[in-house]
Amino acid sequence: MGGELFTPVRRWPVRARSPLTQERIIDEVDAPSGDPQAALACRMHERMKTRTRLYARQLRDMATFFHYDPDAQGALDEADISAIKIAVGLRTSSFRAGAMIRDAHRAVEQMPGTFHRLAEGELPEEWHVHLLRLVRPLDEGHVQHIDEHVASWDLASISRDQFVRHLRRLVAMVTALDTPKPPSALRSVDLHLADPELGTASLTITGPIPEIMALSHRLDVCAHAVQKAQRAALQDENAAEIPFDIDGDVLERGRPLSLAAIRYAILTRSVLETGTVQVPAPRFKLYVTVPALTLQGRSEMPGMLNGLVPVPVDQARALAGGESTWFRILTDPATGAYLPAAPTTYRPPAALLEQLRFRHPTCNAPGCTRPTILASEADHIIEFNHLDPSGGGPTSLENLHLLCWLHHKWKTLGRLDPVRDDADLHNSWPSGMDRTLWTIDGKITTTTWDDRDLVAPQLAAEMNEEWREQQGRHGPRRRPRGDTSAAGDDDPSGNRHANTPGAAGNDLTGADDPISQYGDPPF
């Protein structure tokens, strides 16, 4: 944004017509004072204030942790190492924890006025989150000026509509003299999973209007040329092929693709030009894993793209049917664990690396969500001994994991210390959940688990269910290997046991609510 120089905006009062008392809350819900709904409305209002105070306490704790963390010492540029520690306690990703640290620092250090109102329970948590989102791109001078304004408002009684409307007006006035970011600073290409159930995604290209318009024009010119070539190929009985025929059905349909489909074909099948820059061959291929029973039409389990994105059944079968080479991935039928490939050298061979990627589709460090398909680095958990390979950590599936460049650097520096269970290291056919124990800066410990195929155990359960049905039709037979299910799931009368809620579950007053026995947090 602009700098510290801006024209201060004169404060204006934002008040409610009447204080937000219990009587006003009851009037809003249009219920008599003794009605259960009135009591519930007042109770929810008080619990909203309780949650707000808890939220304020968490912000203060995060800001304090960050300020006294010896690895960060309150410097926002060093917030990443604090984030990975906080992510353990909050059970969130390290990127989310990093954003929360920055918000906590801004709320506590730069916006003391609104934070005080938050801690008093007068500024609802939802409103404060909205406030932080609006001031996130602003510099410290703007933020402090907005804080002084908002802290003077009647936050305990005004409506949400009043708060949002006046806040947007305030931000617009404070930033009116700022120099906007040039369009060139906003160039980006973003991937969005539009509808995983349908198997579709979108790629959004953002940039200066002239550049995007020029790209669109070039694409249109190319699409018209290709469509013309497709028409000519359809009329030429000797044509060897039809250009940019995505699905190979243009000849069968007897008409060219639409311009929209041709634009897509050009974008997805054209060579990306990088000038004199040499682009290395991709380290990993894009893999779609499809269960064998799905290919046989005996199951409707979906495929998985890179171990992260579900692929609809029909799409997965079509992709598999169009390939001449398949790569077999073995999994444990009970747990879905990916079974190891044989290690031979210090650098993992291609087959082992692919197996490793299935176990770690994202960085294995606690809380990290960076995909490993692009910039990951294979790391020996027990260090490899180059002078005496037999005396160091083996190059095996159990002793390797994939880390992003940042967490690999931290592991090398000793700030992250991963350890595998001995059972995992010496088990060549793992059936349990493979885990890595992490120590962060020698103080905080946490655990990460290897990824696994979630479909295999479900397929095994379906096969066991079919086997039990066959037993019921044809009499008892020998149970298939691996079937550990026990009889007697139902009672002798043929009725399955079920827990049914009592009549007290319909009590609007919540007198029998199991959560109510804990009461509100102490303050």
DOGU-265392 format. One record per residue: x, y, z of N, C-alpha, C, O in turn; residue in three letters. Coordinates in steps of 0.02 Angstrom, whole numbers, plus 50000, padded with zeros to 5 digits. Example, Ala and Ser with C-alpha at 12.3 -4.5 7.8 and 13.67 -1.06 7.14 Angstrom:
BEGIN
506604971650390506154977550390506604983550390507124983450423Ala/506424988850354506844994750357506455000250394506705005750402Ser/
This chain:
BEGIN
500424994150000500005000050000500445006250000501055005749989Met/500145012050012500495018550012501005018850067501265013450080Gly/501195023450099501665023550154501315025250218500715024150226Gly/501705028150266501415030250329501035036850322500655038550367Glu/501125040450267500805046950259500095045950231499995043050178Leu/499605048550269498915048450246498535053750285498755056050338Phe/497975055650259497565060850291497125057550344496705053450327Thr/497215059350409496795056350461496055057850449495875063250426Pro/495645053050465494915053750457494605055450524494745052250574Val/494185060550524493855062550586493385056950609493035053950569Arg/493395055650675492965050450702492235052350698492055058250701Arg/491805047250690491085048350694490795042950739491035037250740Trp/490265044650776489985039750823489585034450787489235035850738Pro/489635028250811489225022750787488895019750849489215016250888Val/488255021150857487895019150917487255015250899486985016050844Arg/487035011250947486395007850940485845012250970485975016651011Ala/485235011050949484675015050975484545013551048484305017851085Arg/484685007351068484595005451138485105000151156485324996451112Ser/485304999651220485794994551240485534987451227484924986251229Pro/485984982851213485804975951201485754972251268486234969251291Leu/485164972551299485034969251362484664962751350484454961251294Thr/484574958851405484194952651399483484953951377483194950151339Gln/483184959451401482504961051382482464962451306481984960351274Glu/482974965851279482964967151207483064960751167482764959951114Arg/483474956151192483574949751158482924945851156482754942951105Ile/482554945851213481914942251216481414945351168481034941851135Ile/481424952051164480974955351116481144953451045480694952651003Asp/481794952751030481994951050961481754944150941481564943150883Glu/481764939350987481544932550971480784931850977480504926550961Val/480454937251000479714937451004479444931651045479034927751022Asp/479704931151107479474925751152479374928551222479724933251241Ala/478904925851260478804928051329479424926751371479824922351354Pro/479514930351424480124929851464480214922851494480774920751506Ser/479664919251508479734912651537479774907051486479824901251505Gly/479754908751423479754903651370480454900551363480954904151370Asp/480504893851349481174890751341481594894051286482204894451293Pro/481274896351232481654899551179481984905951203482544907451184Gln/481644909651246481934915851273482554914251315483054917651311Ala/482494908951356483064907051397483654904751354484234906251369Ala/483504900951301484034898651257484364904451221484974904451213Leu/483984909351198484264915051163484744918851209485294920751188Ala/484534919951272484984923551319485604919451335486154922151340Cys/485504912751341486084908451357486574908451299487184908651310Arg/486334908151237486784908251179487154914851174487734914951154Met/486824920251192487164926751192487734926851242488284929251226His/487624924151302488154924051352488724919451331489314920951343Glu/488554913851299489084909251276489474912251218490064910751210Arg/489144916351176489504919851124490034924451155490594924751130Met/489854927851209490334932151243490894928051274491474930151276Lys/490714922051300491224917551328491724915351274492324915351285Thr/491454913251216491894911251161492344917051139492924916051121Arg/492064923051140492454928851120493034929951168493594931451146Thr/492914929251232493454930051281493984924551273494584925851279Arg/493754918451259494234913051246494654914451185495264913351185Leu/494334916951133494694918751071495214924151084495774923751059Tyr/495024929251124495504934451142496084931651182496664933651172Ala/495934927051227496484924051267496954920051221497564920151231Arg/496664916551172497094912751126497534917351085498124915851075Gln/497264922951062497664927851025498234930451068498804930951044Leu/498084932051131498614934551175499144929251187499744930751187Arg/498924922951197499414917551208499854916551147500454915551154Asp/499564916951087499954916051026500454921751018501044920651001Met/500224927851030500684933651024501244933151076501814934751060Ala/501084930851136501604930151188502094924651170502704925551176Thr/501834918951147502264913451126502744915751071503344914351075Phe/502474919151022502874921550967503404926650990503964926550966Phe/503214931051036503674936251060504264933151098504824935451091His/504134927951138504654925051180504994918851149505454916051178Tyr/504754916751090505074911051057505794912951038505884917650998Asp/506294909551064506994911551049507174910950976507644914150953Pro/506794906850938506944906150867506634911650824506824912450766Asp/506164915450853505834920750815505944927650846506074932550811Ala/505884927950914505984934150952505554939850924505764945550921Gln/504944938150905504464943250885504564945950815504214950650795Gly/505034943150776505144945450707504694941650660504734935450656Ala/504244945250624503764941850581504094937850526503814932850502Leu/504694939950505505044936150453505264929250477505404924850437Asp/505274928250543505484921850572504884918150602504974913850645Glu/504284919850580503684916850610503584909550592503204906050625Ala/503914907150539503774900350516503964895050567503604890150575Asp/504524896050602504724890950651504254890950711504114885650739Ile/504004896950730503494897150783502854893850760502504890650799Ser/502684894750696502064892050669502044884450674501524881550690Ala/502604881150659502594873850660502514871250732502254865850742Ile/502744875150781502644873250851501914874250871501604869850902Lys/501634880050854500944881550873500464876850836499944875050864Ile/500634874950775500194870450736500094863850772499564860750766Ala/500594861550810500534855350848499984855850899499564851350906Val/499974861450937499474862350989498774863550962498284861350991Gly/498724867150906498074868850877497824863650828497254863950805Leu/498254858750812498074853350765497844856250699497314854550673Arg/498254860650673498114863850609498734863550566499254861050588Thr/498704866250505499294866350462499764871950484499554876750515Ser/500404871250467500884876350486500754882850450500914888250476Ser/500464882550389500314888650352499734892350386499754898550392Phe/499234888650408498684891750444498934894650510498734900150530Arg/499364891050545499644893550608500044899950596500024904550637Ala/500414900150541500794906250526500344912250516500494917750540Gly/499784911250480499314916750470499004918850537498894924750548Ala/498874914050581498594915650646499084919550689498884923950727Met/499724917850685500234921550722500254928850700500274933450741Ile/500244929850635500254936750609499634940650629499664946550646Arg/499054937250628498444940550650498464942150725498254947450746Asp/498734937350764498784938550837499254944350852499104948450894Ala/499814944750816500284950250826499954956850808500034961850843His/499584956850754499254963050733498714965050783498644970850800Arg/498324960150807497774961650853498024964150920497754969050947Ala/498534960950947498764962651015499234968651015499164973051057Val/499704968850968500214974050969500004980450932500164985950954Glu/499654979650876499504985450835498794988050844498644993750825Gln/498354984050873497654986050880497414985050952496954981150964Met/497734988451000497574987251071496864989451090496564986451134Pro/496594994551056495924996851074495394991751060494994990051104Gly/495374989150999494874984050982495014977551018494544973751033Thr/495654976051033495804969851069495524970251140495284965251166Phe/495554976151171495264976851238494514975651236494244972251280His/494164978351186493444977251180493304969851167492804967151191Arg/493744966551130493674959351116493744955351181493334951051195Leu/494254956951221494364953351284493794954351333493684950151377Ala/493434959851328492864961151371492234957551346491714957751380Glu/492264954351288491694950851261491204955351224490644953251209Gly/491404961651209490964966451177491014966351101490544968451066Glu/491574963951075491674963551002491664956150983492154952650997Leu/491124953650953491074946450938491674943950896491954947650856Pro/491844937750907492414934650872492334935250796492814936950761Glu/491734933950770491624934250698491764941350672492054942050618Glu/491574946450708491694953350687492444954850687492704958150642Trp/492794952350737493514953650742493884950250685494354953050658His/493674944150667493994940550611493894944650547494344945250506Val/493294947350538493154951550479493584957850480493844959850428His/493664960850537494094966850544494814965250525495124968950487Leu/495084959750550495764957850534495854956450459496374958150430Leu/495354953450429495404951950358495444958450316495804958750267Arg/495074963550337495074969850299495724973750309495944977150262Leu/496024973350368496634977350380497274973550364497814976450368Val/497214967250345497804963050333498284966150282498884966050294Arg/498044969050226498514971750177498754978850192499144981650154Pro/498524981950247498684988950261499314989550302499524984850336Leu/499634995450299500234996550339500044998350411499454999350426Asp/500544998750455500414999550526500055006050542499625006150586Glu/500225011450507499895017850520499155017550507498755020050547Gly/498955014650450498245013850435497895009550487497345011150510His/498225004050507497924999350554497785002750621497245001950649Val/498275006450646498175009850710497625015050707497235015750754Gln/497575018650651497045023650643496355020350643495895022850674His/496285014750607495655011150606495495008350675494915008350696Ile/495995005950711495895003350778495605008650825495145007250863Asp/495875014650822495625020050865494895021650850494495022750896Glu/494705021650786494015022950767493555017550794493075019050830His/493695011250776493245005750792493175004850867492635003150891Val/493715005950905493685005050977493215010051010492985008951066Ala/493065015650977492625020751006491885019450991491465023051015Ser/491735014250951491035012850933490685009050989491005006151033Trp/490025009150986489615005551035489574998151016489044995750997Asp/490144994751022490204987850997489764982851035489594977651007Leu/489594984351097489204979651136488474979351115488114974751134Ala/488234984351076487514984751062487344985550989486774983950969Ser/487804987950946487624989150876487524982450840487754977250863Ile/487184982650783487054976650744487654974950700488094979150689Ser/487654968850676488194966850631488184970950567488714972650540Arg/487594972550542487544976450481487854983450491488204985950448Asp/487724986450549488034992950564488794992450565489144996550536Gln/489034987250598489764986450605490094985650537490584989150522Phe/489834981150495490134979850430490104985950385490584987650352Val/489524989250384489434995050340489905000750359490225003650315Arg/489945002450423490375007950444491115006150438491525010450424His/491284999650449491984997650444492224998250372492775000750359Leu/491824996050324492024996650254492105003950233492565005650196Arg/491645008050258491695015250242492345018050272492685022050239Arg/492505016050333493115018650366493735016450328494175020650316Leu/493785010050309494365007650273494435011250206494995012950186Val/493875012350171493905015850107494155022950115494535025450074Ala/493945026350169494155033250180494885033750200495245038150177Met/495105029150243495795029250266496285027850209496825030650207Val/496085023450163496535021450108496405025350044496665023449991Thr/495995030650047495795034149986496395037149949496385037449887Ala/496905039349984497485042549953498035037649936498555039649910Leu/497945031249951498465026349937498535025249861498055025749823Asp/499145023949842499275022149772499115014849762499425010549794Thr/498635013249719498455006149710499025002149680499465004849647Pro/499014995649693499524991249665499454991049589498894990749563Lys/500014991349552499964990949479499724983949459499864979049494Pro/499364983549403499114976949381499674971849372499564965849380Pro/500274974249355500834969549344501014965849408501304960349406Ser/500844968849466500994965549530500484960149547500574956449595Ala/499964959749508499424955049522499414949149474498924945449472Leu/499944948249434499964942549388499984936049427500384935149472Arg/499544931449407499534924949441499154919949399498744921749357Ser/499294913549412498924907949383498744903449442499184901049477Val/498094902349452497864898649511497434892749490497024893149445Asp/497554887149525497164880949513496604880449564496714881449624Leu/496004878949541495424878149585495084871549566494964870149508His/494934867449617494554861349605493814863249604493504864049656Leu/493544864049544492864866649536492354861649564491904863649601Ala/492414855449546491924850449568492264843549568492244840149516Asp/492564841449624492904834949625492444829149609492674824049582Pro/491794829649626491334824149612491254823149537491184817449513Glu/491244828649499491194828149426491874827249394491924825649334Leu/492404828249432493074827549405493304833549365493694832749318Gly/493074839549382493264845549345493644850349390493564850349451Thr/494074854349358494464859449392494514865449346494354865049287Ala/494754871049372494844877049331495514880249345495774879749401Ser/495774883649294496404887249299496254894649285496044896349230Leu/496364898949335496204905949329496844909949315497324909449353Thr/496844913849261497414917949243497234925249256496754927849228Ile/497614928549300497484935549318498074939749299498654937849310Thr/497944945649271498484950149251498224956549222497614957649221Gly/498664960949198498444967149167497974965949108498074961149070Pro/497464970149102496954969149050497254968548980497054964048944Ile/497734972848959498004972148891498324965348878498254962548824Pro/498684962848929499024956448920498524950648915498604946248873Glu/498014950848957497514945448956497104945848892496934940748862Ile/496934951948870496564952748807496984950248748496714947148702Met/497634951748748498064949448694498114941848693498104938748640Ala/498164938748753498174931448757497524928548730497534923648692Leu/496964931448750496314929048727496254929648651495984925248618Ser/496514935248623496474936248551496894931048514496674928248464His/497504929848538497944924748506497614917948509497644914048461Arg/497294916448565496964909948573496374909348525496264904048496Leu/496004914848517495434914748470495674913648398495374909748361Asp/496214917148378496474916448311496694909248298496544906348246Val/497044906348348497264899448341496674894648338496674889948298Cys/496164895848379495574891348381495214891448314495004886148290Ala/495124897348284494794897748219495204894048165494924890648122His/495864894748168496294891348120496244883748127496204880248077Ala/496234881248189496184874048201495504871548179495444866148149Val/494974875348194494304873248174494254872748098493934868148072Gln/494564877548063494564877247990494944871047966494724867847918Lys/495504869447998495894863547979495504857147993495554852347954Ala/495104857048047494694851148061494164850148007494034844447986Gln/493844855647985493344855047931493664852347867493374848147833Arg/494274854847852494614852447792494794845047797494734841347749Ala/495004842947858495174835947867494564831447861494614825847837Ala/493984833847884493374829847878493164828847805492864823847788Leu/493324833747763493144833347692493664829647651493524827647594Gln/494254828647679494794825247643494814817847662494984816247719Asp/494644813547617494624806447633495314803547646495384798347678Glu/495834807047623496524804547632496874807647692497474806547702Asn/496524811647732496834814947789497074809647839496694805147858Ala/497704810347860497994805447907497704806147977497564801148011Ala/497594812348000497324813448066496964820148068497054824448024Glu/496564821048119496214827448130496574831148186496634828448241Ile/496804837248174497204840748225496794842548287496204844348283Pro/497124841848345496834843848410496164840448423495704843448452Phe/496104834148402495494830348417495584827248486495894821948493Asp/495304830448538495444828448608495234821248622495634817348647Ile/494614819648606494354813048622494344808248563494124802548570Asp/494594810448506494624806048448493954804348417493894799248383Gly/493454808648427492784807148401492534812248351491944812148333Asp/492974816748327492754821748278492524818348214492014820248186Val/492914813448190492734809948128492064806348136491654806248090Leu/491964803248194491344799648206490744804348208490204802648183Glu/490834810348238490274815048243490174818848177489634821448164Arg/490704819148136490644822348071490644829848072490444833048023Gly/490854832848127490894840148131491474842148177491654838248222Arg/491754848048167492334850048208492114851748279491524852448294Pro/492614852248324492474854148393492244861448396492364865348350Leu/491914863148450491734870148462492364874248475492884871548493Ser/492304880848466492884885148478493114884648551493714884848564Leu/492634884048597492824883448668493234877148680493744877348716Ala/493024871548650493394865248659494074865648626494554862748652Ala/494124869148570494774869648535495244874148575495844872648579Ile/494994879548605495424883648649495714879348704496304879848720Arg/495294875148734495534870748788496064865948761496574864848794Tyr/495934863048703496414858248674497084861648660497614858648672Ala/497064867848635497694871348620498084872748684498684871848687Ile/497724874948736498064876548800498364870348832498904870648860Leu/498004864748829498234858748865498714854348825499044850048853Thr/498754855448758499174851048717499744854748682500114851748643Arg/499804861148695500344864848664500974864548707500924863648768Ser/501554865248676502194865248712502284871948746502214877248714Val/502454871948811502574878148847503264880848827503764877348833Leu/503274887048803503894890048779504244893648836503944897948868Glu/504884892048849505264895248902505904898548876506354900148915Thr/505954899548811506534902948782507164898948792507184892948776Gly/507684902148817508334898848827508384895048893508884891748906Thr/507864895548935507874892149000507764884648989507264882648959Val/508234880649014508174873449009507744870749066507914871549125Gln/507184867649049506734864849099506894857549110506874853649063Val/507074855549172507234848449183506614844149175506054846449181Pro/506744837749161506194832949155505834832549223506164832849275Ala/505174831749222504804831349286505064825549328505184820049303Pro/505144826849393505384821749438504864816149447505034810249452Arg/504234818249450503694813449458503204814149400503124819549371Phe/502874808749383502334808949335501684810449372501634809749433Lys/501184812549333500514813149361500194806249361500064803449307Leu/500064803449419499794796749424499074796749445498874800549489Tyr/498684792449413498004791049436497994783749458498084779249417Val/497884782649523497844775749548497124773549546496674777049569Thr/497014767549518496334764849510496324757849540496734753749520Val/495874756349587495834749649615495684744449560495304745849514Pro/495994738649567495894733449517495164731449510494924730149455Ala/494804731049566494094729149563493684734549528493174732949498Leu/493894740849533493544746149497493624745249422493154746149383Thr/494234743349400494354742149329493944736349304493734736249246Leu/493824731349348493434725449328492684726749330492294722449311Gln/492474732649353491764734149358491434731049418490814730749421Gly/491824728549466491534725149524491504729749585491264727749638Arg/491754735949577491734740749632491664747749603491854748949546Ser/491384752249642491304759249621491764763849659491644769849664Glu/492314761149687492794765249722493144769849672493334767649618Met/493234776349690493534781049642494284780149636494604776649676Pro/494574783149584495294783549578495554789549618495164793449645Gly/496214790249621496524795849656497074798749613497504795049588Met/497064805349604497584808849566498114811249614497984815349658Leu/498734808749605499294810549648499164809249721499474812449764Asn/498714804749737498574802949806498194808249844498104807649904Gly/497954813549810497634819149845496934820549820496494822249860Leu/496814820049755496184822249725495794816249700496044812549658Val/495174815349724494764809749699494584810649625494464816249602Pro/494584805149588494404805049517493784800649509493804794849530Val/493234803249480492624799249473492764792549438493234791949398Pro/492344787649453492454780749429492504780449353492974777549327Val/492014783349318492004782949245492634786249216492924783749168Asp/492834791849244493424795349220494054791249232494494790949189Gln/494094788149290494674784049307494724778049259495274776349236Ala/494164774749245494174769049199494374771149129494744767649095Arg/494124777049107494294779349040495034780949035495354779448985Ala/495314784049087496034785549087496454779149084496934778749047Leu/496254774149125496634767949125496564764349058497054761349034Ala/495974764549028495874761148965496264764248908496394760848858Gly/496454770548914496814773948861497564773348866497924776048824Gly/497814769848917498534769148927498764762148907498424757148919Glu/499354761848877499634755448856500054752248911500184746148909Ser/500284756248960500714753749013500404755549081500224761249093Thr/500354750649124500104751749192500674750249241501114746149228Trp/500664753749298501164752949350500814750349412500354753549438Phe/501014744449435500664741249490500914743949557501524744249570Arg/500444745849601500594748049669500284743049717499674742149716Ile/500684739749758500434734949806500284738349872500674742449896Leu/499714736549902499534739349967499334733750014499124728349992Thr/499404734950078499174730250128498414730250128498114735550135Asp/498084724450121497354724450114496984726650177496414728850173Pro/497304726050235496964727850297497034735250314496564738350337Ala/497624738150301497754745050321497824749850263497754755850272Thr/497944747250202498064751650145498764754350141498904758550099Gly/499224751950185499914754350184500254752350118500164746750094Ala/500634757050089500994755550027501604751250044502004752950087Tyr/501654745550010502174740750026502834742749994502824745649940Leu/503394741350027504034744150006504324740949944504204735149928Pro/504724745149909505144742549854505844741549882506024744449933Ala/506244737349849506904735549875507404741249867507474743949812Ala/507764743249921508284748449916508944745649891509104739849906Pro/509314749649854509964747349829510514752549837511084750549851Thr/510384759049828510914764149826510734769849873510204770049903Thr/511204774749877511084780749918510504784749889510044786649924Tyr/510544786049824509994789649792509434784749777509554779649744Arg/508834786149800508294781349787508154780549713508104785549677Pro/508104774449688507944773349617507234775749602506844777149648Pro/507084776149538506444778949517505854775249547505374778349571Ala/505884768549548505314764749575505214766149648504654766949671Ala/505764766449686505714767949758505464775049770505074776249816Leu/505694779649728505474786649735504734787249722504394791149757Leu/504474783649674503754783849660503364780849719502844783549738Glu/503614775349746503294772449805503294777449863502794778049899Gln/503854780949871503914785849924503414791549915503124793949963Leu/503324793549853502854799049839502134797149857501754801449878Arg/501954790849849501284788749868501204789149944500664790749968Phe/501734787649981501694788150054501684795350078501394796850130Arg/501994799850039502044806750060501834811350003502264814549973His/501184811849989500964816549937501074823749956501104828149913Pro/501124825050022501314831750046501924830950092502074825450116Thr/502264836550104502854836450147502694832950213502174834150242Cys/503154828650236503034824650296503134828550361503004825850414Asn/503374834750358503464838650419502794840250451502294840850415Ala/502764840850517502124842050551501784848350525502084853750525Pro/501164847750505500764853450486500884856150416500524860650394Gly/501384853550379501534856250313501074853150261500944847150263Cys/500834857350215500374854950163500654855950093500274855550045Thr/501304857350087501594858250020501594851649982501854846650008Arg/501314851349921501334845149882502064843249865502474847549851Pro/502204836749865502884834449853503024833249779503584831449761Thr/502534834149736502624832449666503114837149631503414835149581Ile/503214843249657503634848049621504314849149654504824847849623Leu/504314851349717504944853849746505164849949808505484852849852Ala/504994843649813505164839849873505874837049868506154836549814Ser/506154835149925506824832249929506794826049972506514826150027Glu/507074820549946507094814249984507604814850041508174816850029Ala/507394813250101507824814050160507884807450198507384804050209Asp/508504805650216508624799750258508474801650331508774806250358His/508014798250362507844799650432508434798050477508654802250516Ile/508714792050471509364790450500509884791950447509854789050392Ile/510354796350461510814798850411511194793150376511414788450408Glu/511264793850311511644789150271512394790250283512624795950283Phe/512764784850293513484785250305513844784050238513894778350215Asn/514104789350208514424788650143515084784750148515274781250100His/515434785150204516054781450212515934774150227516314769850204Leu/515404772650264515244765750281514484764750273514124764950322Asp/514244763650210513524763250198513174758050241512594759050260Pro/513504752550257513184747450297513084749650370512674746750405Ser/513454754850391513394757050460512944763150469512884765750525Gly/512624765350416512184771250421511464769450406511284763550401Gly/511064774550400510354773450385510264770850314510574773450268Gly/509854765650304509764762750237509344767250192508954771350214Pro/509454766250127509034769650078508434765150066508404761350017Thr/507954765550111507364761150109506734765350119506764771050141Ser/506184762350101505554765850107505414767950179505114773150192Leu/505634763750227505494765150297505954770550325505784773750375Glu/506544771650295507014776550320507024782950279507424787450292Asn/506594783450229506564789450187505894792850195505384789650208Leu/505894799250186505274802950179505404809050136505984810950125His/504864812050110504924817850067504774824150108504274824550143Leu/505214829150103505134835450137505174841150087505524840650036Leu/504814846650100504914852650060505594855550076505904853650126Cys/505834860150034506514862850042506604866250110507144865750140Trp/506074869650135506144873350198506234868550257506684869450298Leu/505814863450261505854858950318506434854150311506694851650362His/506664852850250507284848950242507874852950269508324850150301His/507874859550256508414863750283508394863850359508914863450391Lys/507794864450388507734864550460507944857850490508244857650544Trp/507794852450456508004845950481508764845350479509064842650526Lys/509074847850425509804847650419510134851950474510664850050500Thr/509814857550491510084862050543509944859450614510184862450662Leu/509554854150620509404851350686508804854450720508674852850778Gly/508444858850687507874861950719507264857250718506814857950759Arg/507264852550671506774847250669507134840650672507614839550635Leu/506914836150716507254829650724506744824050717506374822650765Asp/506714820750658506244815150649506544808550671507144807450663Pro/506124804150698506354797450718505804792550698505214793750711Val/506004786950667505534781550651505524776550708506034775550741Arg/504944773350719504924767850767505364762150743505404760850683Asp/505694758750791506114753050772505724747750735505974744650689Asp/505094746850754504684741750720504594743450647504564739050605Ala/504534749950632504454752050563505094750950523505074748850465Asp/505674752350555506314751950519506494744850500506824743750449Leu/506294740050539506524733150527505964728650501506054722550496His/505404731450484504844727450459504794728450384504614733850361Asn/504934723350345504934724050272504224723150243504124724150183Ser/503744721450285503054720550260502584723650311502244720150347Trp/502574730350314502194733650368501444732750360501174733450305Pro/501114731350415500394730850414500074736050459499474737250455Ser/500474739050504500204744250547500294751050516500494751750459Gly/500124756150555500184762950530500894765450541501134765750598Met/501244767150487501934769450492501944776750513501604780850483Asp/502324778250564502324784950592503024787550602503504783750609Arg/503084794150603503714797550617503614801950678503144805850682Thr/504064801250726504044805250787504504811250777505084810450759Leu/504254817250789504624823350777504754827050843504324827450887Trp/505354829750849505514834350904505694841050873506124841450829Thr/505354846350896505444853050869505854857150919505634858450974Ile/506454859150898506914862950940507054859651007507184862951057Asp/507024852951008507194849351068506694850051124506824847951180Gly/506104852951110505624854251164504944851251150504654847951194Lys/504684852251090503994850151074504024843851032504404843450983Ile/503614838951049503594832651011502914831750981502404833651010Thr/502894828750922502264827250888502384821450840502944818950835Thr/501864819350806501884813350764501564814850697501054818250693Thr/501864812150643501534812150578501474804950554501884800650572Thr/500954803650514500814796850490500894796650414500694801350379Trp/501184791350389501244790450317500544789850286500084787050317Asp/500474792450226499844791850190499744784550169500224780750164Asp/499134782750157498984775950137498384775850090498034780850084Arg/498284770350058497724769650012497094768350053497034763050084Asp/496634773050053496024772350092495524767550061495054765350093Leu/495634765849997495154761649961495264754249977494784750449982Val/495904752149984496054745049993495684741850052495384736550042Ala/495684744850112495314741650167494564741150153494244736350173Pro/494274746250118493564745850102493414740250053492914736750059Gln/493864739450003493774733849956493834727149991493454722549977Leu/494304726650038494384720450076493754719050117493544713250122Ala/493464724350146492854723450185492274721150140491874716950160Ala/492234723950079491704721850033491784714550013491304710750009Glu/492414712450002492534705549983492354700850041492064695550030Met/492514702850103492334698750161491574698350168491304693150187Asn/491224703850154490494703850158490194699150106489724695450121Glu/490474699250045490234694549994490344687350016489934682950004Glu/490924686250047491074679350070490584677050123490364671350123Trp/490394681650169489914679850221489234678250189488884673750212Arg/489044682150137488414680750103488424673950070487934670250071Glu/488994672250040489054665650009489004660150061488694654950048Gln/489294661250120489234656350174488514655250194488294649650207Gln/488134660850196487434660350215487014656450165486544653050184Gly/487204656950100486814653550049486994646150044486554641950033Arg/487634644650051487874637850036488144634150096488464628950089His/488034636850156488284633450215488984635650232489304638950192Gly/489224633850292489884636150314490444633350271490444627450254Pro/490904637650253491514635650217492114638650252492044642550298Arg/492684636650229493294639250260493344646750247493244649050191Arg/493484650550298493514657750293494134659850253494674656850262Arg/494074664950209494654666950169495204669750213495074672550267Pro/495814668950190496394671450227496324678950237496154682650191Arg/496464681150299496434688250313495764690550340495694696150362Gly/495244686050338494584688050363494574686650438494514680850459Asp/494614691850478494634691150551493974693250582493924694150643Thr/493454694050541492804696250567492514690750611492604684750598Ser/492164692850663491864688050709491114687650699490794692450679Ala/490844681650712490114680950707489784683950768490114685850816Ala/489124684450764488754686950821488684694450822488594697350876Gly/488704697750764488614704950762487884706750780487754712050806Asp/487434702150765486724703450780486524699150840486844694050854Asp/485984701150874485744697050930485334691250902485144691450843Asp/485184686150944484834680150918484154681750887483924678050844Pro/483844687150908483184688750881483214691650811482694692550779Ser/483814693050787483894695850720483874703350720483924706450667Gly/483814706550778483804713850782484484716550799484814714050845Asn/484704721550763485344724650779485254729350838484734732650844Arg/485754729650881485724734150938485814741250915486214742550871His/485444745850943485504752950925485384757150987485004755251031Ala/485714762750991485624767451045485094772551025485174776050974Asn/484564772951062484034777751046484024783151098484034781651157Thr/484004789451077484004794951125483364794951165482834793251139Pro/483414796951228482824797351271482414803451256482604807651215Gly/481834803851289481394809551277481704816051299481514821451276Ala/482194815551345482514821751368482874825351313483024831351320Ala/483034821851257483374825151202482974830551169483254834651133Gly/482314830751182481894835851152481794841851198481404846351182Asn/482134841951254482054847451302482414853551277483024853551272Asp/482044858851260482354864951234482774868551285483224872451267Leu/482654867351349483034870951400483734868251406484174871451435Thr/483864862151379484534859351382484724856951451485324856551466Gly/484244855251494484404853151561484804846751562485224845751606Ala/484674842251514485034835851511485584835851460485834830551441Asp/485784841651437486314842151387486964839751418487184842551469Asp/487294834451390487904831851421488474836851424488914836251467Pro/488464841851380488994846851381488914851551440489404854351465Ile/488284852551461488154857551513488484855751580488584860151622Ser/488644849251591488944847351654489644850451664489884850851720Gln/489954852551609490624855451615490604862851631491094865651655Tyr/490024866151619489974873251633490384877551586490664874951537Gly/490434883951601490824888551561491544888751585491674887351643Asp/492024890351541492724890751561492814896151615492464901151614Pro/493284895151661493394900251713493744906351685494154905851639Pro/493584912151712493894918451692494064922451755494334927951749Phe/
